[in-house]
Amino acid sequence: MAEPSQFLTPEPLHHWHKMFWDHDAKWCIHAVGKAEIDFRFSILHPQTGYRHFTEGISKLKQVTGREHRNLQCYMIGIIAGAVTKGFLIAIWALMDFRYLAQAPEISETILDQINSALKEFHKHKNNIIISGAWDGKKKVAKDWEIPKLEFLQSVVPNICNNGVAIQWSADITERAHVTEIKAPSKSTN
């Protein structure tokens, strides 16, 4: 049988940051409540270089990779005090995993920390279900069959085989697609 970590390289923009929006952020919105999380985001002090979510996040439809990363910077502080300690640790562990796995240089120590963060998530992930934040698609979730979450298991072996994951990021080409394709096409018929 083929080992996916041998040929499928992790791509930070779609595998990690998009996963954050599709799963982690949704769990946080459900756990804290739409009105409360929107309020908490709306009262944050604006910072240069970061989007200020004046209307909150629960109604956002199209979210860019930059916004995914901006949300990640705030999320732990936003949900602290509104969720259980176990829920907070589970979300923190996934964020720690993402940040560590994006390092431009990865040592054995960082590989161990990446593995530890993933183990910490698995140790506390049931707190997400217990809080009622995740119920799966149209049914109560009893398993964790999320493809992007499963793929996280192969990140460390892939880094060992293929080098740092940040080199596979689609951020640059995504931005070029907007500036070189979408923007000019708007000025044509």
C-alpha positions as CSV (number, residue, x, y, z in Angstrom):
1,M,0.0,0.0,0.0
2,A,1.1,3.5,-0.7
3,E,1.9,5.9,2.1
4,P,0.3,9.3,1.4
5,S,3.0,11.2,3.2
6,Q,5.4,10.0,0.5
7,F,3.6,11.8,-2.3
8,L,1.0,14.2,-1.0
9,T,2.7,17.3,0.4
10,P,0.9,19.4,3.0
11,E,0.0,22.8,1.6
12,P,-0.4,25.4,4.4
13,L,-3.0,27.6,2.7
14,H,-5.6,25.0,1.9
15,H,-4.7,22.2,4.3
16,W,-4.2,24.2,7.5
17,H,-5.6,27.7,7.2
18,K,-8.7,26.7,5.2
19,M,-9.2,23.8,7.7
20,F,-9.1,26.4,10.5
21,W,-12.0,28.3,8.9
22,D,-14.0,25.2,7.9
23,H,-13.7,23.5,11.3
24,D,-11.9,25.2,14.2
25,A,-13.6,28.6,13.7
26,K,-17.0,27.0,13.2
27,W,-16.6,24.9,16.4
28,C,-15.6,28.2,18.3
29,I,-18.7,30.0,16.9
30,H,-21.0,27.2,18.0
31,A,-19.3,26.9,21.4
32,V,-19.3,30.6,22.2
33,G,-22.5,31.6,20.3
34,K,-22.8,33.7,17.3
35,A,-23.8,36.9,19.1
36,E,-21.1,36.6,21.7
37,I,-18.2,35.8,19.4
38,D,-19.3,38.6,17.0
39,F,-19.3,41.0,20.0
40,R,-15.9,39.9,21.2
41,F,-14.4,40.3,17.7
42,S,-16.1,43.7,17.2
43,I,-14.5,45.2,20.4
44,L,-11.0,44.3,19.5
45,H,-8.7,47.2,19.1
46,P,-7.8,47.7,15.4
47,Q,-4.2,46.8,14.5
48,T,-2.2,47.9,11.5
49,G,-1.8,45.0,9.1
50,Y,-4.7,42.9,10.5
51,R,-8.3,43.0,9.5
52,H,-10.6,44.4,12.1
53,F,-13.8,42.3,12.2
54,T,-16.2,45.1,13.2
55,E,-19.3,43.0,12.4
56,G,-17.8,39.9,13.9
57,I,-17.2,36.6,12.0
58,S,-20.3,34.5,12.1
59,K,-21.8,35.9,8.9
60,L,-18.6,35.9,6.8
61,K,-19.0,34.0,3.6
62,Q,-15.9,34.4,1.5
63,V,-12.8,34.5,3.6
64,T,-9.3,34.8,2.2
65,G,-6.1,33.1,3.4
66,R,-4.9,36.3,5.0
67,E,-8.2,36.6,6.9
68,H,-7.9,32.9,8.0
69,R,-4.5,33.8,9.5
70,N,-5.8,37.0,11.1
71,L,-8.6,35.1,12.7
72,Q,-6.1,32.5,14.1
73,C,-4.1,35.3,15.8
74,Y,-7.2,36.4,17.8
75,M,-9.2,33.2,18.3
76,I,-7.6,31.8,21.6
77,G,-8.0,35.2,23.3
78,I,-11.5,35.6,22.0
79,I,-12.8,32.2,23.2
80,A,-11.0,32.1,26.5
81,G,-13.4,32.3,29.4
82,A,-16.4,31.3,27.2
83,V,-15.4,27.7,26.7
84,T,-14.1,24.8,28.9
85,K,-10.4,24.4,29.5
86,G,-10.4,21.2,27.5
87,F,-12.0,22.8,24.5
88,L,-9.5,25.7,24.6
89,I,-6.6,23.3,24.8
90,A,-7.9,21.3,21.8
91,I,-8.2,24.5,19.6
92,W,-4.8,25.8,21.0
93,A,-3.1,22.5,20.1
94,L,-4.3,22.6,16.5
95,M,-3.1,26.2,16.2
96,D,0.2,25.4,17.7
97,F,0.5,22.5,15.2
98,R,-0.1,24.9,12.3
99,Y,2.4,27.5,13.5
100,L,5.1,25.0,14.2
101,A,4.6,23.1,10.9
102,Q,5.1,26.4,8.9
103,A,8.6,27.1,10.3
104,P,11.1,27.9,7.5
105,E,13.6,25.5,9.2
106,I,12.5,22.5,11.2
107,S,14.7,20.7,13.7
108,E,14.2,17.4,15.5
109,T,13.0,19.5,18.5
110,I,10.3,21.2,16.4
111,L,9.2,17.9,14.8
112,D,8.7,16.6,18.4
113,Q,6.7,19.7,19.3
114,I,4.5,19.3,16.1
115,N,3.8,15.6,17.1
116,S,3.1,16.7,20.7
117,A,0.7,19.4,19.6
118,L,-1.2,16.8,17.5
119,K,-1.3,14.3,20.4
120,E,-2.6,17.1,22.7
121,F,-5.4,17.8,20.3
122,H,-6.4,14.1,20.2
123,K,-6.3,14.0,24.0
124,H,-8.8,16.9,24.3
125,K,-10.8,16.7,21.1
126,N,-13.8,15.1,22.7
127,N,-14.4,18.4,24.6
128,I,-15.4,19.8,21.2
129,I,-18.2,17.3,21.0
130,I,-19.1,17.5,24.7
131,S,-19.5,21.3,24.3
132,G,-22.0,20.7,21.5
133,A,-19.8,22.7,19.1
134,W,-19.5,19.9,16.5
135,D,-22.3,17.7,15.5
136,G,-21.2,16.5,12.1
137,K,-23.2,16.7,8.9
138,K,-26.9,16.4,9.9
139,K,-26.1,14.0,12.7
140,V,-24.3,13.9,16.0
141,A,-20.7,13.3,15.4
142,K,-19.3,10.1,16.9
143,D,-16.0,10.0,14.9
144,W,-13.4,12.3,13.6
145,E,-13.4,11.4,10.0
146,I,-12.3,14.8,8.7
147,P,-10.0,14.3,5.7
148,K,-7.8,17.4,6.5
149,L,-7.6,16.3,10.1
150,E,-6.5,12.8,9.0
151,F,-4.0,14.4,6.7
152,L,-2.3,16.1,9.7
153,Q,-1.0,12.6,10.7
154,S,1.3,12.6,7.7
155,V,2.8,16.1,8.1
156,V,5.8,15.1,10.2
157,P,6.8,12.1,7.9
158,N,6.3,14.3,4.9
159,I,8.6,17.1,6.3
160,C,11.2,14.4,7.0
161,N,10.9,13.1,3.4
162,N,10.3,16.3,1.4
163,G,11.5,19.3,3.5
164,V,9.6,22.1,5.1
165,A,6.0,22.5,4.2
166,I,6.0,26.3,3.7
167,Q,7.8,25.7,0.3
168,W,4.6,24.1,-1.0
169,S,2.3,27.0,0.0
170,A,-0.1,28.3,-2.7
171,D,-0.3,31.8,-1.1
172,I,1.9,33.4,-3.8
173,T,0.0,31.9,-6.8
174,E,-3.4,32.6,-5.1
175,R,-2.4,36.3,-4.9
176,A,-1.0,36.3,-8.4
177,H,-4.3,34.8,-9.7
178,V,-6.2,37.9,-8.2
179,T,-3.8,40.5,-9.5
180,E,-2.9,39.0,-12.9
181,I,-6.2,37.2,-13.9
182,K,-9.2,38.5,-11.9
183,A,-8.5,42.2,-11.8
184,P,-7.6,42.6,-15.5
185,S,-10.6,40.6,-16.5
186,K,-13.0,43.0,-14.7
187,S,-11.8,45.8,-17.0
188,T,-12.8,43.8,-20.2
189,N,-16.2,43.3,-21.7
